[in-house]
Amino acid sequence: MNILMNIFTYVSEVLIIYIYFAGVFERKYNLTKTLLIGLLFFVVPFTLNQLWNNPAVSFFIFTVCYIFFTHRIKFLQTVLQGVIVTAIMVATELVTTYTVSIVLGEDSFFAYRDNTVFFVIVSVLSKISFLIGCKLCNHFK
């Protein structure tokens, strides 16, 4: 079950990152090719997380690579935007995980490691929160 939720998480992140950058920068390729490249790039953070469990760094690397190769954007802008999107992702995941742990009465912030229901709820709600955070950020640019 966790592997399916991880795939859901990464595919959702590709779509959300695409939505975030589509509103700001011009694509180099058509929509289908851009999304396919994103899905191929999703192997990078997935693999990095299996080797060393640091999702924020993996996400940042994925975001910078994906956006740099699929949108017309300078590298330093890509890095800055990668930092912004990573900060939104980390903040929404922390807030979501903390809130769900309080609501479900879990004693540990890391309950998602052992509790599949908790993991599914946090995965879905954190991606919804991430999308909202990205849309709000785009709105104020």
N, C-alpha and C positions, 0 to 999 in steps of 0.2 A: 504494500500500500504506500509506504513512504517513497519508493522509487517513482510511482505514478504521481504523487504530489510534488516531488521534485521536478519532474518533467512539466507538470502543470505550471509550477512556479516559474521555471525558466522561459517557457513559451509565453506566459503572461507578461513577463518582464520584457521580452523582445517586442511584443505588441505595444506595451505601454511606452517603452523607449521610442519606438517608431512614432507613436502618436505625439509624444513630447517634441521630438525633433522635426516632424513633418510640419508643425505649425511655425517653425522658426527658420529652418534651413532647407535649401533646395536639394532634392534627391539627385544622385548621379544616375540611377537606374529606375526602371518602372517599379510599380508597387510590388508585383509578384517577386521580381528578382531581389529587391531590397529586403523583403520579408524572408525569402529563402536564405539569403546571405546571413541574416540575423539568426535564423534557426541553425545554420551551420556553425556560426560563431558561438552559439549557446553551448557547444561541446566544451569550449575553453573553461568557462566557470564551473561547469559540471565536473570536469576532470580535475581542475584545481581543488575543488572542494573535497573530492575523494582523496587527493594526495595530502592536502594540508587544509584544515578546516578554518578558513578565513574568508567568509562569504563577502564581506565588504570590499576587500582587495580584489577578489575574483570578479565581483560585479563591476568594479571600477575599470579593470583591465578589459573586460568584455565590452563595456559601454564605449570606452575610448576607441578600441579596435573597430567595433561595429559602425559607429558613427563616422569615424574617419574614412572608412572604406566605402560607405554608402551615401554620404552627403557631401555637398560642396561646402567645406568648412576648413579653416586653417587649423593646424595641429594644436597651437596654444589655445585656441577657442575650444577645440575638442576636449582638451584636458580640463579647462575651466568648466565646461558644461558637464563633463564626466563627474567632476567633484560635486557640482550642484545636484545632479540626478542621484548620485550615490548618497549624498547627505539626505535627500528626500526619502530615498528607499530605507536607509538605516533608521531615520527618525520614525517613519510610519511603522516599520516592523517592531521597533522597541515599544512604541506607544501601544500598538495593537497587542503584542504579546503580554505586556504588563496589564492592560485592561482586561483581556480575556482571562488571564490567570486570577485576577481579582474576582471577576464575575463567576468563574467556574469553581472558585474556592481552592485553587491549586496553591500549594505551599511554595513551590519552586517556579522561578522564572523559566527554568529549563525543562518544564514538564512536557514540552513538545517532543522531547527525545524518547520518552517512555509511553506517552499517552497519544494514541493515534487520533482519537476524536479531537483532542486539543490541537494536535498538529494540523489536521484538516481545517478546523475553524480558523486558526491563526493564519494558515496559508491563504485561504480565500479572503478573509477580512484584510490582511495586510496588503494584498494585491489591489483590492478595491481602494484602500486608503492611499496606496502609492499612486494609483491612477488619479484620484482626486487631488493629491498633492502636486502632481505634475501638471494637471490642467490648471490649477490655481496659479502655479508658478508661470505658466505660459500666459495666463490672463494678465499678469502684472508686468510682463516684459515690454 
